[in-house]
Amino acid sequence: MKAVLRRTRATTDAPSDSVDVSLFRIDEEKRQIFYCSEQMDLSRYEYKILRLFIGRPGRIFSRDNLMDLVWDEPEMSMDRTVDAHIKNIRKKLKAVRSDLDPIVTHRSVGYSLKENL
């Protein structure tokens, strides 16, 4: 956490409502995520999932965690909905930089964002 705070403070020209975590930058005010300086075209749930991952790199989120933390009415969706959104996020990230796959699948457990990107 200290390293993340140091990096965000180091970018003096970044607005205070932006978060910069190595390859990602979040502009909370505009609800935009930039990956390798390119703005991502994300759906509402894709944005929320990726923002959650960026805020806690390395933390593994189960499907149930993601449903509870991201969806307004998690009981109205199936857990495989999370898989579909993760698949779409990966596809969009690959379109920007095909040599990286920043999202890690932990079989039978959940998903996380790689640390130290």
C-alpha positions in Angstrom: 0.0 0.0 0.0 2.8 2.4 0.8 4.4 1.8 -2.6 1.1 2.6 -4.3 0.7 5.8 -2.4 4.3 6.8 -3.2 3.7 6.2 -6.9 0.5 8.3 -6.9 2.2 11.1 -5.0 5.1 11.0 -7.5 2.9 12.0 -10.4 2.6 15.7 -9.4 0.7 16.7 -12.6 -2.0 14.0 -12.1 -5.3 15.3 -10.6 -6.0 14.3 -7.1 -9.0 12.1 -8.2 -6.7 9.9 -10.3 -5.0 6.7 -9.2 -1.9 5.6 -11.1 -0.8 2.0 -10.6 2.0 1.2 -13.1 0.3 0.3 -16.4 -3.1 1.5 -15.2 -4.5 4.9 -14.5 -8.0 5.5 -13.1 -9.8 8.8 -13.5 -12.6 8.4 -10.9 -14.3 11.7 -11.8 -14.7 10.6 -15.4 -15.1 6.9 -14.6 -12.3 6.0 -17.0 -9.5 3.5 -16.9 -6.4 3.9 -19.0 -4.1 1.0 -19.8 -0.7 1.7 -21.2 -1.9 5.3 -21.7 -4.9 4.1 -23.8 -8.4 4.7 -22.6 -10.4 1.5 -22.2 -13.9 1.2 -23.5 -15.5 -0.6 -20.6 -19.1 -1.5 -19.6 -20.3 -0.5 -16.2 -19.4 -3.8 -14.6 -16.1 -4.2 -16.5 -15.1 -0.8 -15.1 -16.1 -1.7 -11.6 -14.3 -5.1 -11.7 -11.1 -3.7 -13.1 -11.1 -0.7 -10.7 -11.4 -3.2 -7.9 -8.5 -5.3 -9.1 -6.3 -2.2 -9.7 -7.1 -1.0 -6.1 -5.9 -4.4 -4.7 -3.3 -6.0 -6.9 -2.5 -9.5 -5.9 -5.7 -10.0 -3.9 -7.7 -13.0 -5.1 -11.4 -12.3 -5.5 -13.8 -15.2 -5.7 -16.8 -15.0 -8.0 -19.0 -14.4 -5.0 -16.8 -11.6 -3.7 -17.0 -9.9 -7.1 -20.7 -10.3 -7.3 -21.2 -8.8 -3.8 -18.7 -5.9 -4.3 -19.6 -5.0 -7.9 -23.2 -5.9 -8.7 -26.1 -3.8 -7.5 -28.3 -6.9 -7.1 -26.0 -9.9 -7.1 -28.8 -12.3 -6.5 -30.2 -11.4 -9.9 -27.1 -12.7 -11.8 -25.4 -16.0 -12.1 -21.8 -16.5 -11.0 -20.8 -17.3 -14.6 -21.6 -13.7 -15.4 -18.4 -12.8 -13.7 -16.5 -15.1 -16.0 -18.0 -13.5 -19.1 -17.0 -10.0 -17.9 -13.5 -11.2 -17.0 -13.2 -12.6 -20.5 -14.3 -9.3 -22.1 -11.9 -7.3 -19.9 -9.0 -9.7 -21.0 -9.9 -9.3 -24.6 -9.9 -5.5 -24.3 -6.5 -5.5 -22.5 -5.0 -7.8 -25.1 -6.2 -5.4 -27.8 -4.0 -2.7 -26.3 -1.0 -4.9 -25.4 -1.1 -8.5 -26.5 2.2 -9.5 -24.8 0.7 -9.1 -21.3 -2.1 -10.8 -19.4 -2.5 -8.8 -16.2 -5.5 -10.8 -14.9 -4.6 -14.2 -13.2 -7.1 -17.0 -13.0 -6.8 -19.0 -9.7 -8.6 -22.2 -10.6 -11.6 -23.0 -8.3 -10.8 -19.9 -6.3 -11.2 -16.7 -8.3 -9.3 -13.9 -10.1 -6.6 -11.3 -9.3 -4.5 -8.7 -10.9 -0.8 -9.4 -11.2 1.3 -7.4 -8.8 4.3 -5.3 -10.0 3.1 -4.6 -13.5 
